[in-house]
Amino acid sequence: MSRRPPSLKRPLIVQPLLFQFAILFICFPLLVALALRADSGGPYTDERITPVIAAAIVRAQDGALALRMTKQLAALRAETPNLWFVAEDDHGRRLSFGQVPAQYAAATSLLRNLSYGHVRDRFAPHALSAVIRREDSPAGPVTILGHGKLTQVGFTVLAASNVAALPIFLLMVLMSLIAIPWIVRRSLAGVARIAAEAECIDVDRRGVRLSQAQVPSEIAPLVRAVNDALGRLDEGYERQRRFIASAAHELRTPIAILRVKVDASLDPDTRRLGSDVERLANLTEQMLDLQRLDTARRDEEIDLAALVRRVAADLAPLLIAADRSIEVEVDAVQTVRGDSGAIERVVTNLVQNAIEHGGRHVVVRVRGPGFEVEDDGPGIPPEERERVFEPFHRLRPRSAGSGLGLHLVQQVVERHGGHVAILGAPGGGTIARVDLAPARPASPRTP
């Protein structure tokens, strides 16, 4: 079982996110610790007593401030027996409750000028610890100076730190989850583009190179290396193509001379070499056909039915001499676009291949923008139907064929945007089916 290739998402997105989260989790308690360190420490009066006190302050008939014992105030008094407070409105009218320390008696007239504050004394039991808050009461706005339940300052600082830092922390997390993947995708957009360019490179589009524009500098050396490799492959392919073409051209003349000498010979042993010479000549022509595929082909509209009939007429004398027969059926007519010479070689090779593999009767059936060649031979095993298109592959090692015919057929058909497949015939034998791209919509026609 092959392992999946490593992804860049982990080192470029997941790992930086984890690193940032770790930093945030470390910095958050440090910030809280610094806040606690900056505070002087010690207990303070809980701020929650002032709203309870303010809700119990009412206005008397003479305009003075009065106190009514609410359930909340009674519960607060029961919880804190040493509760005391002083309330003052904007007109200087005051209300006091409990035993107010003498230290605050002289300062009560200043309450209406204050709105917020905490006061702590230095020593336990911290009876002078007090809170100052301006609250709304049934008697109107009042400023309250009070002492009640003591709370450690660390909890307040911690709560304040949470309230201030937690939204910032969540915002940073959210921005990291959104911004980092977006930045990475945008940075690697050039990589996705050159990947799309690479998918378009094949044997029919040589000379194409990957664009280095907008590619990250870290990936640019890889792109240059790939382009250099493509250049070397193009050079090697061109050298091979020139060699095959030159060798095939050079072989045609001596083969032609050898064929003439064999045909003119009176020696039976020499004349028996004619089939080998013919095989060599056919191999040479097929090599030249492969070389011609790389040159610019001449595209034209082809009447496929007429082309098939022409090929059948050319091959009929040879088939009759070999005690074989050929039949052409036209089920539907539709023109195709391509090189008529190349398509003609495809039909010829498929018919010859059918005869060479034991077929005595060959049917060439035209079906719209495609055709199929059916024979009544022994057939091709299913496991061999893909391999027969490989160059120089033969079903029988001693076969007289060159092993290039079906490979040439596949190359021509694919360069015309079509597809060729080997199938089993219903009554035994083989069907070679070729599908080509139509030149225009089908038009009814009587064969």
C-alpha positions as a Markdown table, in Angstrom:
| # | Residue | x | y | z |
|---|---|---|---|---|
| 1 | Met | 0.0 | 0.0 | 0.0 |
| 2 | Ser | 1.6 | 3.3 | -1.2 |
| 3 | Arg | 1.8 | 6.2 | 1.2 |
| 4 | Arg | 0.2 | 9.5 | 0.4 |
| 5 | Pro | 2.7 | 12.2 | -0.5 |
| 6 | Pro | 3.3 | 14.8 | 2.2 |
| 7 | Ser | 1.2 | 17.9 | 2.0 |
| 8 | Leu | 2.4 | 21.5 | 2.4 |
| 9 | Lys | -0.7 | 22.3 | 4.4 |
| 10 | Arg | 0.9 | 20.9 | 7.6 |
| 11 | Pro | 4.2 | 22.8 | 7.5 |
| 12 | Leu | 2.7 | 26.0 | 6.1 |
| 13 | Ile | -0.7 | 26.2 | 7.8 |
| 14 | Val | -1.2 | 23.7 | 10.7 |
| 15 | Gln | 2.3 | 24.1 | 12.2 |
| 16 | Pro | 2.3 | 27.9 | 12.2 |
| 17 | Leu | -1.2 | 27.9 | 13.7 |
| 18 | Leu | -0.2 | 25.5 | 16.5 |
| 19 | Phe | 2.9 | 27.6 | 17.1 |
| 20 | Gln | 0.8 | 30.8 | 17.4 |
| 21 | Phe | -1.7 | 29.1 | 19.7 |
| 22 | Ala | 1.1 | 27.9 | 21.9 |
| 23 | Ile | 2.5 | 31.4 | 22.1 |
| 24 | Leu | -0.9 | 32.8 | 23.0 |
| 25 | Phe | -1.5 | 30.2 | 25.7 |
| 26 | Ile | 1.9 | 31.1 | 27.2 |
| 27 | Cys | 1.5 | 34.8 | 26.9 |
| 28 | Phe | -2.0 | 34.9 | 28.3 |
| 29 | Pro | -1.2 | 33.7 | 31.9 |
| 30 | Leu | 2.0 | 35.8 | 31.8 |
| 31 | Leu | -0.1 | 38.9 | 31.1 |
| 32 | Val | -2.4 | 38.0 | 34.0 |
| 33 | Ala | 0.6 | 37.4 | 36.3 |
| 34 | Leu | 2.0 | 40.8 | 35.3 |
| 35 | Ala | -1.3 | 42.5 | 36.1 |
| 36 | Leu | -1.4 | 40.8 | 39.5 |
| 37 | Arg | 2.2 | 41.8 | 40.1 |
| 38 | Ala | 1.4 | 45.4 | 39.2 |
| 39 | Asp | -1.4 | 45.5 | 41.7 |
| 40 | Ser | -0.5 | 46.3 | 45.3 |
| 41 | Gly | -2.4 | 43.2 | 46.6 |
| 42 | Gly | -4.6 | 42.8 | 49.7 |
| 43 | Pro | -8.3 | 42.5 | 50.2 |
| 44 | Tyr | -10.8 | 45.1 | 49.0 |
| 45 | Thr | -14.5 | 45.7 | 49.5 |
| 46 | Asp | -16.7 | 43.8 | 47.0 |
| 47 | Glu | -18.2 | 46.3 | 44.5 |
| 48 | Arg | -21.5 | 44.3 | 44.3 |
| 49 | Ile | -22.7 | 45.9 | 47.5 |
| 50 | Thr | -23.3 | 49.4 | 46.0 |
| 51 | Pro | -26.2 | 48.3 | 43.6 |
| 52 | Val | -28.0 | 46.6 | 46.6 |
| 53 | Ile | -27.5 | 49.7 | 48.8 |
| 54 | Ala | -28.7 | 52.1 | 46.0 |
| 55 | Ala | -31.9 | 50.0 | 45.4 |
| 56 | Ala | -32.8 | 50.6 | 49.1 |
| 57 | Ile | -32.4 | 54.4 | 49.1 |
| 58 | Val | -35.6 | 56.4 | 48.7 |
| 59 | Arg | -36.7 | 60.0 | 49.1 |
| 60 | Ala | -38.5 | 61.0 | 52.2 |
| 61 | Gln | -41.4 | 63.5 | 52.2 |
| 62 | Asp | -39.2 | 66.3 | 53.3 |
| 63 | Gly | -36.7 | 65.6 | 50.5 |
| 64 | Ala | -34.1 | 63.9 | 52.7 |
| 65 | Leu | -32.7 | 60.5 | 51.8 |
| 66 | Ala | -34.2 | 57.5 | 53.6 |
| 67 | Leu | -33.5 | 53.8 | 53.8 |
| 68 | Arg | -36.0 | 51.0 | 53.3 |
| 69 | Met | -34.8 | 47.5 | 54.3 |
| 70 | Thr | -35.1 | 45.4 | 51.2 |
| 71 | Lys | -34.6 | 41.6 | 51.1 |
| 72 | Gln | -31.4 | 42.1 | 49.3 |
| 73 | Leu | -30.1 | 44.6 | 51.8 |
| 74 | Ala | -31.2 | 42.4 | 54.7 |
| 75 | Ala | -29.4 | 39.4 | 53.2 |
| 76 | Leu | -26.3 | 41.6 | 52.7 |
| 77 | Arg | -26.4 | 42.8 | 56.3 |
| 78 | Ala | -26.8 | 39.2 | 57.6 |
| 79 | Glu | -23.8 | 38.1 | 55.5 |
| 80 | Thr | -21.7 | 41.1 | 56.6 |
| 81 | Pro | -22.5 | 42.1 | 60.2 |
| 82 | Asn | -19.9 | 45.0 | 60.0 |
| 83 | Leu | -21.6 | 46.5 | 57.0 |
| 84 | Trp | -21.6 | 50.3 | 56.9 |
| 85 | Phe | -22.0 | 52.9 | 54.2 |
| 86 | Val | -22.7 | 56.6 | 53.5 |
| 87 | Ala | -24.7 | 57.8 | 50.6 |
| 88 | Glu | -24.9 | 61.4 | 49.3 |
| 89 | Asp | -27.0 | 63.0 | 46.5 |
| 90 | Asp | -26.0 | 65.9 | 44.3 |
| 91 | His | -27.5 | 68.4 | 46.7 |
| 92 | Gly | -25.3 | 67.3 | 49.6 |
| 93 | Arg | -28.1 | 65.4 | 51.5 |
| 94 | Arg | -26.5 | 62.4 | 53.2 |
| 95 | Leu | -27.6 | 59.0 | 54.6 |
| 96 | Ser | -25.5 | 56.8 | 56.7 |
| 97 | Phe | -25.8 | 53.2 | 57.9 |
| 98 | Gly | -23.8 | 51.3 | 60.4 |
| 99 | Gln | -20.7 | 52.4 | 62.3 |
| 100 | Val | -18.9 | 54.7 | 59.9 |
| 101 | Pro | -15.2 | 55.1 | 60.8 |
| 102 | Ala | -14.2 | 58.5 | 62.1 |
| 103 | Gln | -11.6 | 58.7 | 59.4 |
| 104 | Tyr | -14.4 | 59.0 | 56.7 |
| 105 | Ala | -16.6 | 61.3 | 58.7 |
| 106 | Ala | -14.9 | 64.5 | 57.5 |
| 107 | Ala | -14.7 | 63.3 | 53.9 |
| 108 | Thr | -18.4 | 62.5 | 53.3 |
| 109 | Ser | -19.2 | 66.0 | 52.1 |
| 110 | Leu | -16.9 | 65.3 | 49.1 |
| 111 | Leu | -18.7 | 62.2 | 47.9 |
| 112 | Arg | -20.9 | 64.0 | 45.4 |
| 113 | Asn | -17.8 | 65.0 | 43.5 |
| 114 | Leu | -16.6 | 61.4 | 43.2 |
| 115 | Ser | -17.8 | 58.5 | 41.0 |
| 116 | Tyr | -15.4 | 55.6 | 41.4 |
| 117 | Gly | -12.7 | 54.5 | 43.8 |
| 118 | His | -11.3 | 51.8 | 46.1 |
| 119 | Val | -9.8 | 52.5 | 49.5 |
| 120 | Arg | -7.7 | 50.0 | 51.4 |
| 121 | Asp | -6.1 | 50.3 | 54.8 |
| 122 | Arg | -2.7 | 48.7 | 55.5 |
| 123 | Phe | -3.5 | 46.3 | 58.3 |
| 124 | Ala | -6.1 | 43.6 | 59.2 |
| 125 | Pro | -9.0 | 43.4 | 59.8 |
| 126 | His | -9.1 | 46.1 | 57.0 |
| 127 | Ala | -12.1 | 47.8 | 58.6 |
| 128 | Leu | -11.2 | 51.0 | 56.6 |
| 129 | Ser | -11.4 | 49.1 | 53.2 |
| 130 | Ala | -14.2 | 50.8 | 51.3 |
| 131 | Val | -15.5 | 51.2 | 47.8 |
| 132 | Ile | -16.9 | 54.4 | 46.1 |
| 133 | Arg | -19.5 | 54.1 | 43.4 |
| 134 | Arg | -22.0 | 56.4 | 41.8 |
| 135 | Glu | -25.3 | 54.6 | 41.4 |
| 136 | Asp | -28.9 | 55.3 | 40.3 |
| 137 | Ser | -31.4 | 54.8 | 43.1 |
| 138 | Pro | -35.2 | 55.5 | 43.6 |
| 139 | Ala | -34.2 | 58.8 | 45.1 |
| 140 | Gly | -32.0 | 59.7 | 42.1 |
| 141 | Pro | -28.3 | 59.5 | 41.5 |
| 142 | Val | -26.3 | 59.0 | 44.6 |
| 143 | Thr | -22.6 | 58.4 | 45.5 |
| 144 | Ile | -22.1 | 55.6 | 47.9 |
| 145 | Leu | -19.1 | 55.0 | 50.2 |
| 146 | Gly | -19.4 | 51.6 | 51.8 |
| 147 | His | -17.6 | 48.8 | 53.5 |
| 148 | Gly | -18.8 | 45.2 | 53.2 |
| 149 | Lys | -17.6 | 41.7 | 52.3 |
| 150 | Leu | -13.8 | 41.7 | 51.6 |
| 151 | Thr | -12.5 | 40.0 | 48.4 |
| 152 | Gln | -9.0 | 39.4 | 47.3 |
| 153 | Val | -7.8 | 41.8 | 44.6 |
| 154 | Gly | -6.3 | 39.0 | 42.5 |
| 155 | Phe | -9.8 | 37.8 | 41.5 |
| 156 | Thr | -10.7 | 41.3 | 40.3 |
| 157 | Val | -7.5 | 41.6 | 38.3 |
| 158 | Leu | -8.0 | 38.2 | 36.9 |
| 159 | Ala | -11.5 | 38.9 | 35.9 |
| 160 | Ala | -10.5 | 42.2 | 34.4 |
| 161 | Ser | -7.7 | 40.5 | 32.5 |
| 162 | Asn | -10.1 | 37.9 | 31.2 |
| 163 | Val | -12.6 | 40.5 | 30.0 |
| 164 | Ala | -9.9 | 42.5 | 28.3 |
| 165 | Ala | -7.6 | 39.8 | 26.9 |
| 166 | Leu | -10.1 | 37.1 | 26.0 |
| 167 | Pro | -11.7 | 39.0 | 23.0 |
| 168 | Ile | -8.2 | 39.8 | 21.8 |
| 169 | Phe | -7.2 | 36.2 | 22.1 |
| 170 | Leu | -10.3 | 35.0 | 20.3 |
| 171 | Leu | -9.8 | 37.6 | 17.5 |
| 172 | Met | -6.2 | 36.5 | 17.0 |
| 173 | Val | -7.3 | 32.9 | 16.8 |
| 174 | Leu | -10.0 | 33.7 | 14.3 |
| 175 | Met | -7.7 | 35.8 | 12.2 |
| 176 | Ser | -5.0 | 33.1 | 12.2 |
| 177 | Leu | -7.5 | 30.5 | 11.1 |
| 178 | Ile | -8.7 | 32.7 | 8.2 |
| 179 | Ala | -5.6 | 34.8 | 7.3 |
| 180 | Ile | -2.9 | 32.1 | 7.3 |
| 181 | Pro | -4.6 | 29.7 | 4.9 |
| 182 | Trp | -5.5 | 32.6 | 2.6 |
| 183 | Ile | -2.0 | 33.9 | 2.6 |
| 184 | Val | -0.6 | 30.4 | 1.9 |
| 185 | Arg | -3.0 | 29.7 | -0.9 |
| 186 | Arg | -2.3 | 33.1 | -2.5 |
| 187 | Ser | 1.5 | 32.5 | -2.1 |
| 188 | Leu | 1.2 | 29.1 | -3.8 |
| 189 | Ala | -1.1 | 30.2 | -6.6 |
| 190 | Gly | 1.8 | 30.2 | -8.9 |
| 191 | Val | 2.5 | 26.5 | -8.1 |
| 192 | Ala | -1.1 | 25.6 | -8.9 |
| 193 | Arg | -0.7 | 27.4 | -12.2 |
| 194 | Ile | 2.5 | 25.7 | -13.3 |
| 195 | Ala | 0.9 | 22.4 | -12.2 |
| 196 | Ala | -2.0 | 23.1 | -14.7 |
| 197 | Glu | 0.6 | 23.9 | -17.4 |
| 198 | Ala | 2.5 | 20.7 | -16.7 |
| 199 | Glu | -0.7 | 18.7 | -17.2 |
| 200 | Cys | -0.9 | 20.1 | -20.8 |
| 201 | Ile | 2.6 | 18.8 | -21.8 |
| 202 | Asp | 2.5 | 15.6 | -23.8 |
| 203 | Val | 4.3 | 14.0 | -26.7 |
| 204 | Asp | 2.2 | 16.1 | -29.2 |
| 205 | Arg | 3.1 | 19.4 | -27.5 |
| 206 | Arg | 6.9 | 19.4 | -27.3 |
| 207 | Gly | 8.8 | 22.6 | -26.7 |
| 208 | Val | 6.4 | 23.8 | -24.0 |
| 209 | Arg | 8.0 | 25.1 | -20.9 |
| 210 | Leu | 6.6 | 26.0 | -17.4 |
| 211 | Ser | 6.2 | 29.6 | -16.7 |
| 212 | Gln | 8.5 | 31.1 | -14.0 |
| 213 | Ala | 6.4 | 34.2 | -13.5 |
| 214 | Gln | 4.8 | 34.7 | -10.1 |
| 215 | Val | 6.5 | 31.5 | -8.8 |
| 216 | Pro | 7.9 | 31.8 | -5.2 |
| 217 | Ser | 11.7 | 32.1 | -5.2 |
| 218 | Glu | 12.0 | 28.8 | -3.2 |
| 219 | Ile | 10.2 | 26.9 | -6.0 |
| 220 | Ala | 11.8 | 28.7 | -8.9 |
| 221 | Pro | 14.9 | 26.3 | -8.9 |
| 222 | Leu | 12.6 | 23.3 | -9.2 |
| 223 | Val | 10.7 | 24.9 | -12.1 |
| 224 | Arg | 14.0 | 25.7 | -13.9 |
| 225 | Ala | 15.2 | 22.1 | -13.3 |
| 226 | Val | 12.0 | 20.8 | -14.8 |
| 227 | Asn | 12.3 | 23.1 | -17.8 |
| 228 | Asp | 15.9 | 21.9 | -18.3 |
| 229 | Ala | 14.8 | 18.3 | -18.1 |
| 230 | Leu | 12.0 | 19.0 | -20.7 |
| 231 | Gly | 14.6 | 20.5 | -23.0 |
| 232 | Arg | 16.8 | 17.5 | -22.7 |
| 233 | Leu | 13.9 | 15.2 | -23.4 |
| 234 | Asp | 12.9 | 17.2 | -26.4 |
| 235 | Glu | 16.5 | 17.0 | -27.8 |
| 236 | Gly | 16.6 | 13.3 | -27.2 |
| 237 | Tyr | 13.2 | 12.8 | -28.8 |
| 238 | Glu | 14.3 | 14.8 | -31.8 |
| 239 | Arg | 17.5 | 12.9 | -32.2 |
| 240 | Gln | 15.6 | 9.6 | -32.1 |
| 241 | Arg | 13.1 | 10.9 | -34.6 |
| 242 | Arg | 15.8 | 12.0 | -37.0 |
| 243 | Phe | 17.6 | 8.6 | -36.6 |
| 244 | Ile | 14.4 | 6.6 | -37.3 |
| 245 | Ala | 13.6 | 8.7 | -40.3 |
| 246 | Ser | 17.1 | 8.6 | -41.7 |
| 247 | Ala | 17.4 | 4.8 | -41.2 |
| 248 | Ala | 14.0 | 4.1 | -42.8 |
| 249 | His | 14.9 | 6.3 | -45.8 |
| 250 | Glu | 18.3 | 4.7 | -46.2 |
| 251 | Leu | 16.7 | 1.2 | -46.0 |
| 252 | Arg | 14.2 | 1.8 | -48.8 |
| 253 | Thr | 16.7 | 1.7 | -51.6 |
| 254 | Pro | 18.5 | -1.5 | -50.7 |
| 255 | Ile | 15.2 | -3.2 | -49.9 |
| 256 | Ala | 13.8 | -2.2 | -53.3 |
| 257 | Ile | 17.0 | -3.6 | -55.0 |
| 258 | Leu | 16.8 | -6.8 | -52.9 |
| 259 | Arg | 13.1 | -7.2 | -53.8 |
| 260 | Val | 13.9 | -6.9 | -57.6 |
| 261 | Lys | 16.7 | -9.4 | -57.3 |
| 262 | Val | 14.6 | -11.9 | -55.4 |
| 263 | Asp | 11.7 | -11.6 | -57.8 |
| 264 | Ala | 14.0 | -12.1 | -60.8 |
| 265 | Ser | 15.9 | -15.0 | -59.4 |
| 266 | Leu | 15.2 | -18.5 | -60.8 |
| 267 | Asp | 16.5 | -20.2 | -57.6 |
| 268 | Pro | 13.5 | -21.5 | -55.6 |
| 269 | Asp | 15.4 | -21.0 | -52.3 |
| 270 | Thr | 16.1 | -17.4 | -53.2 |
| 271 | Arg | 12.5 | -16.7 | -54.2 |
| 272 | Arg | 11.3 | -18.0 | -50.8 |
| 273 | Leu | 13.0 | -15.0 | -49.3 |
| 274 | Gly | 10.4 | -12.8 | -50.9 |
| 275 | Ser | 8.1 | -12.9 | -47.9 |
| 276 | Asp | 10.9 | -11.9 | -45.6 |
| 277 | Val | 11.8 | -9.0 | -48.0 |
| 278 | Glu | 8.2 | -8.0 | -48.0 |
| 279 | Arg | 8.1 | -8.0 | -44.2 |
| 280 | Leu | 11.2 | -5.9 | -44.1 |
| 281 | Ala | 9.7 | -3.4 | -46.6 |
| 282 | Asn | 6.5 | -3.2 | -44.6 |
| 283 | Leu | 8.5 | -2.6 | -41.4 |
| 284 | Thr | 10.4 | 0.3 | -43.1 |
| 285 | Glu | 7.2 | 1.9 | -44.4 |
| 286 | Gln | 5.6 | 1.7 | -40.9 |
| 287 | Met | 8.7 | 3.3 | -39.4 |
| 288 | Leu | 8.3 | 6.1 | -41.9 |
| 289 | Asp | 4.6 | 6.4 | -41.0 |
| 290 | Leu | 5.5 | 6.9 | -37.4 |
| 291 | Gln | 8.0 | 9.6 | -38.4 |
| 292 | Arg | 5.3 | 11.3 | -40.5 |
| 293 | Leu | 3.0 | 11.5 | -37.5 |
| 294 | Asp | 5.3 | 14.1 | -36.0 |
| 295 | Thr | 5.1 | 16.4 | -39.0 |
| 296 | Ala | 2.2 | 18.7 | -39.7 |
| 297 | Arg | -0.7 | 16.7 | -41.0 |
| 298 | Arg | -3.0 | 17.9 | -43.7 |
| 299 | Asp | -6.5 | 18.2 | -42.3 |
| 300 | Glu | -9.5 | 17.9 | -44.5 |
| 301 | Glu | -13.1 | 16.6 | -44.4 |
| 302 | Ile | -13.2 | 12.9 | -45.1 |
| 303 | Asp | -16.0 | 10.8 | -46.4 |
| 304 | Leu | -15.3 | 7.8 | -44.2 |
| 305 | Ala | -17.6 | 5.4 | -46.2 |
| 306 | Ala | -15.9 | 6.3 | -49.5 |
| 307 | Leu | -12.5 | 5.9 | -47.9 |
| 308 | Val | -13.3 | 2.5 | -46.5 |
| 309 | Arg | -14.7 | 1.3 | -49.8 |
| 310 | Arg | -11.5 | 2.5 | -51.6 |
| 311 | Val | -9.3 | 0.6 | -49.2 |
| 312 | Ala | -11.4 | -2.5 | -49.5 |
| 313 | Ala | -11.2 | -2.3 | -53.3 |
| 314 | Asp | -7.4 | -1.9 | -53.2 |
| 315 | Leu | -7.0 | -4.9 | -50.9 |
| 316 | Ala | -9.6 | -7.2 | -52.5 |
| 317 | Pro | -7.2 | -8.7 | -55.2 |
| 318 | Leu | -4.7 | -9.6 | -52.5 |
| 319 | Leu | -7.4 | -11.1 | -50.3 |
| 320 | Ile | -8.9 | -13.1 | -53.1 |
| 321 | Ala | -5.5 | -14.5 | -54.0 |
| 322 | Ala | -5.0 | -15.6 | -50.4 |
| 323 | Asp | -8.5 | -17.2 | -50.3 |
| 324 | Arg | -9.9 | -14.5 | -48.1 |
| 325 | Ser | -12.9 | -12.2 | -48.4 |
| 326 | Ile | -13.8 | -8.7 | -47.4 |
| 327 | Glu | -17.2 | -7.0 | -46.9 |
| 328 | Val | -18.1 | -3.3 | -46.3 |
| 329 | Glu | -21.3 | -2.3 | -44.4 |
| 330 | Val | -22.3 | 1.3 | -44.0 |
| 331 | Asp | -24.8 | 1.7 | -41.1 |
| 332 | Ala | -24.6 | 5.6 | -40.9 |
| 333 | Val | -22.6 | 8.2 | -42.7 |
| 334 | Gln | -20.8 | 11.2 | -41.1 |
| 335 | Thr | -17.8 | 13.0 | -42.3 |
| 336 | Val | -14.7 | 13.3 | -40.1 |
| 337 | Arg | -11.8 | 15.7 | -40.2 |
| 338 | Gly | -8.2 | 14.6 | -40.5 |
| 339 | Asp | -5.5 | 13.4 | -42.7 |
| 340 | Ser | -7.1 | 11.1 | -45.3 |
| 341 | Gly | -3.8 | 9.3 | -46.0 |
| 342 | Ala | -3.2 | 8.5 | -42.3 |
| 343 | Ile | -6.8 | 7.3 | -41.8 |
| 344 | Glu | -6.4 | 5.1 | -44.9 |
| 345 | Arg | -3.3 | 3.5 | -43.4 |
| 346 | Val | -5.3 | 2.8 | -40.2 |
| 347 | Val | -8.0 | 0.9 | -42.2 |
| 348 | Thr | -5.4 | -0.9 | -44.2 |
| 349 | Asn | -3.4 | -2.0 | -41.1 |
| 350 | Leu | -6.5 | -3.2 | -39.3 |
| 351 | Val | -7.7 | -5.3 | -42.3 |
| 352 | Gln | -4.2 | -6.7 | -42.8 |
| 353 | Asn | -3.9 | -7.5 | -39.0 |
| 354 | Ala | -7.3 | -9.3 | -39.2 |
| 355 | Ile | -6.1 | -11.5 | -42.1 |
| 356 | Glu | -2.7 | -12.2 | -40.5 |
| 357 | His | -4.4 | -13.5 | -37.3 |
| 358 | Gly | -6.5 | -16.2 | -39.0 |
| 359 | Gly | -9.5 | -14.3 | -40.2 |
| 360 | Arg | -10.9 | -15.6 | -43.5 |
| 361 | His | -13.8 | -13.2 | -43.8 |
| 362 | Val | -13.4 | -9.5 | -42.8 |
| 363 | Val | -16.3 | -7.1 | -42.3 |
| 364 | Val | -15.5 | -3.4 | -42.2 |
| 365 | Arg | -18.5 | -1.6 | -40.7 |
| 366 | Val | -18.9 | 2.2 | -40.9 |
| 367 | Arg | -20.9 | 3.7 | -38.1 |
| 368 | Gly | -21.1 | 7.5 | -38.2 |
| 369 | Pro | -17.8 | 9.1 | -37.3 |
| 370 | Gly | -16.2 | 5.8 | -36.7 |
| 371 | Phe | -15.8 | 2.3 | -38.0 |
| 372 | Glu | -14.9 | -1.2 | -36.9 |
| 373 | Val | -13.1 | -4.2 | -38.4 |
| 374 | Glu | -14.5 | -7.6 | -37.5 |
| 375 | Asp | -12.9 | -10.9 | -38.4 |
| 376 | Asp | -13.8 | -14.6 | -37.7 |
| 377 | Gly | -10.4 | -15.6 | -36.5 |
| 378 | Pro | -9.5 | -17.2 | -33.1 |
| 379 | Gly | -9.7 | -13.8 | -31.3 |
| 380 | Ile | -7.4 | -12.0 | -28.9 |
| 381 | Pro | -7.3 | -13.0 | -25.2 |
| 382 | Pro | -8.8 | -10.2 | -23.0 |
| 383 | Glu | -5.5 | -9.8 | -21.1 |
| 384 | Glu | -3.7 | -9.1 | -24.4 |
| 385 | Arg | -6.1 | -6.6 | -25.8 |
| 386 | Glu | -4.3 | -3.6 | -24.4 |
| 387 | Arg | -0.7 | -4.9 | -24.9 |
| 388 | Val | -1.2 | -5.4 | -28.7 |
| 389 | Phe | -0.9 | -1.6 | -29.1 |
| 390 | Glu | 2.6 | -1.7 | -27.6 |
| 391 | Pro | 5.4 | -1.3 | -30.3 |
| 392 | Phe | 6.9 | -4.6 | -31.5 |
| 393 | His | 4.5 | -6.6 | -29.3 |
| 394 | Arg | 3.2 | -9.8 | -31.1 |
| 395 | Leu | 0.8 | -12.4 | -29.9 |
| 396 | Arg | 2.8 | -15.2 | -31.5 |
| 397 | Pro | 6.6 | -14.8 | -31.4 |
| 398 | Arg | 7.0 | -16.3 | -34.9 |
| 399 | Ser | 4.3 | -14.2 | -36.4 |
| 400 | Ala | 5.2 | -12.6 | -39.8 |
| 401 | Gly | 4.0 | -9.2 | -38.6 |
| 402 | Ser | 6.3 | -6.4 | -37.5 |
| 403 | Gly | 4.5 | -5.6 | -34.3 |
| 404 | Leu | 4.2 | -1.9 | -35.3 |
| 405 | Gly | 0.9 | -2.0 | -37.1 |
| 406 | Leu | -1.5 | -1.6 | -34.2 |
| 407 | His | 0.8 | 0.8 | -32.5 |
| 408 | Leu | 0.8 | 2.9 | -35.6 |
| 409 | Val | -3.0 | 2.7 | -35.7 |
| 410 | Gln | -3.3 | 3.9 | -32.1 |
| 411 | Gln | -0.9 | 6.8 | -32.6 |
| 412 | Val | -2.8 | 8.0 | -35.7 |
| 413 | Val | -6.2 | 7.7 | -34.1 |
| 414 | Glu | -5.2 | 9.5 | -30.9 |
| 415 | Arg | -3.6 | 12.3 | -32.9 |
| 416 | His | -7.0 | 12.7 | -34.6 |
| 417 | Gly | -8.7 | 13.0 | -31.2 |
| 418 | Gly | -10.2 | 9.6 | -31.4 |
| 419 | His | -10.0 | 6.2 | -29.6 |
| 420 | Val | -9.3 | 2.7 | -30.7 |
| 421 | Ala | -10.2 | -0.5 | -28.8 |
| 422 | Ile | -10.0 | -4.2 | -29.3 |
| 423 | Leu | -13.2 | -6.2 | -28.4 |
| 424 | Gly | -14.4 | -9.7 | -28.7 |
| 425 | Ala | -16.8 | -10.5 | -31.6 |
| 426 | Pro | -20.2 | -12.1 | -30.6 |
| 427 | Gly | -19.6 | -15.2 | -32.8 |
| 428 | Gly | -15.9 | -15.4 | -32.0 |
| 429 | Gly | -13.0 | -13.5 | -33.5 |
| 430 | Thr | -12.0 | -9.9 | -32.9 |
| 431 | Ile | -13.5 | -6.4 | -33.4 |
| 432 | Ala | -11.2 | -3.4 | -33.7 |
| 433 | Arg | -13.3 | -0.4 | -33.1 |
| 434 | Val | -12.2 | 3.1 | -34.0 |
| 435 | Asp | -14.1 | 6.3 | -32.9 |
| 436 | Leu | -13.1 | 9.6 | -34.5 |
| 437 | Ala | -14.3 | 13.2 | -33.9 |
| 438 | Pro | -17.1 | 14.2 | -36.4 |
| 439 | Ala | -16.5 | 17.1 | -38.7 |
| 440 | Arg | -20.2 | 18.2 | -38.7 |
| 441 | Pro | -23.6 | 16.9 | -37.5 |
| 442 | Ala | -24.7 | 13.7 | -39.1 |
| 443 | Ser | -26.7 | 13.9 | -42.3 |
| 444 | Pro | -29.0 | 11.0 | -43.4 |
| 445 | Arg | -27.7 | 9.2 | -46.4 |
| 446 | Thr | -28.6 | 6.0 | -48.2 |
| 447 | Pro | -25.5 | 3.7 | -48.4 |
